[in-house]
Amino acid sequence: MIDSGSSERVREFNPAQYIAPYLLLIIGNAGVQKAPVSDRPMLFWVFTAIAALGALSAVVRLRRMWNTHQRRTLPAWTRFLGVLLALYGLYVAYFVINGMVE
């Protein structure tokens, strides 16, 4: 029988892991703002899907970061990156929802 506690390992924290969520959120946000649902509905929904994928990857990244911070101490700037990612995700969600309502 395999002991689940011994097979679990702490992943190394790397700030480059934040690049993918940020890029997806940036692309989704730019597309939603440039292609309003009234003018180009198909493009709007494509960019909404990209923004949703960015939000999902941001949530996964933030959960992993939180677990890493629970297991060992890391510099405070790593938490700052997480806060920025969460705030930017909320900002993009606001613009996507605003674009749907208009």
KAWO-V60122 format. One line per field, one symbol per residue. ss: DSSP state (h for helix, s for strand, l for the rest). Layout:
# KAWO-V60122
ss=???
This chain:
# KAWO-V60122
ss=lllhhhhlllllllhhhhhhhhhhhhhhhhhhhhllllllhhhhhhhhhhhhhhhhhhhhhhhhhhhhhhhllllhhhhhhhhhhhhhhhhhhhhhhhhhhl
